[in-house]
Amino acid sequence: MRKLTWDQRRGLRWGAVAASLALIAGLTACGPATSADDAAGNDEPVAERGEELALQFRGAPISLDPALQGTASGSIFTVLAYDPIIYQAPDGSLQPSLATEWDFVDDDYRQFEFTLREGLEFASGEPLDAEAVKASMEYFLGAGGGQIPRVGPISSIEAVDEQTVRISYEQPWADAAFSLTQTVMFGNVIGPDGLADPDSLLQVMDGAGQYIYDAEASVPDSEYVYTLNPNYWNPDAQMWDRVTIEIITDPNAVLNAASTGQIDFGLGSPLFADAAEAAGLTVAAAPFYNWELRLHDVNGEVNPALADPRVREAIGLAIDRESIVAALGGEYMSPSDQFVVEGLEGHDPDIGWEFDLDRAKELMAEAGYEDGFTMSVLDSSVQDNQSQIAQAVASSLAEIGIDVNLVVDAVSIPSFSEKLESKEYEASFWASNGDVANSYRPFRSAGSMNNPFGVMDEEMEALYAESLTVGGEEREKIYQQMSERWQEASFSIPILTGYFVNYIGQKVTNVNSSAKNPVMLPVGPEPEYNWQPVQ
């Protein structure tokens, strides 16, 4: 078995995904773009271990269990303690981690094998071999987490020998390698002790990552503490003796904590970017969430108006994206007119929504809704800060007579998800990210928060299935067809691309990312991929 070439990886990669950390270097999208490392004046990566890295997150983790935790910046809680099979580097390439080689062993993307490093151990001292990986993956598949749609139609997992695992798929799944990265977490291997008592994974961690979660020193919902794993296979990659994650929700408090050195990295706010720079922090802004109004009830089960494609088109035309971006602070966001942002696979410069209020009103009248209607929409202020995006869109829709009954969940993402799954809301404000396939996958999960009414589009399904059988330029053409179809169906209406504004303190360097991997996390299998202490 050979290691994948770069061209093969490019053909298999899932593409850019959710990100909230570090600055994207060389982005083609509009908006601020500065290398976080360059901005801090750092020339060469350093490798001497630091005492402590203090990070901030805006809320408690969805779970400490990799099978149940979400991805993007929230995966910080799990990736510290769980190494992936394959590592997605900051430049988007796939690099060896727990596995050293991987490849399809057939011609139609159905049989995928990878080879583990020799001598791997979990933090507990238990051996990490093919059987352990198989058990972890089978648990992941049965745990019912939100990442299941991203792992593919798996028919079986086999420990071929002590170091080799084979995954078989019912249908072609060209994204097998990417599904084993830290981004999806299917390959973040859980040890036998944790699998023997899955409930324990909510309080402790049983992984083979660089750090061990210290439950006794941690305070749930306040501070999460991680210490060095003495059994880690590459101690040179362990850049810090200790890592802490502070839960700070208020943007003012985040800025204060970063400015005073309480934290070394924080998820900031565009409103305080100038103040952060004045305080000596590096401000790193990266396009992240492609915000959209999701019209879940397109069959008219609750709201008959949404079953009319003319109404959905009117909604897309009524949103004045340029004005919304200008009003909300355009320096750290940009208008979005289609399913994926410019620079990502599937973006098509020949399509996109335009603002045409007159045509929107005409369509409403043609559909019999000249006087408008009421639509209940759910928003999460945990993600949509102070529901600013939701309120701006509601104002636009009022211009064509749609009265948005906006309900805001301010509790948590799980609470928001539970409310949506109740099918009490015809629509919601949420965000997609990454290429077309990644943006579309969540909608394939019928009954979930992404598709509570279980609506499926046959044409999208056919195109998606075809995209999993090809790579390179062929896949890009299919992705663009998917973008065009998604706009035609109007199941979700793009609004704007929100930039994560992050604060980087003066003692941290080597914070990197790229357009192909905007998810920047502080650990990787080699020192070159890790956030490092400034000497």
Summary of the structure (lengths in Angstrom):
residues: 535
radius of gyration: 22.7
end to end distance: 41.3
largest distance: 69.8
contacts: 1952
relative contact order: 0.20
helix: 32%
strand: 22%
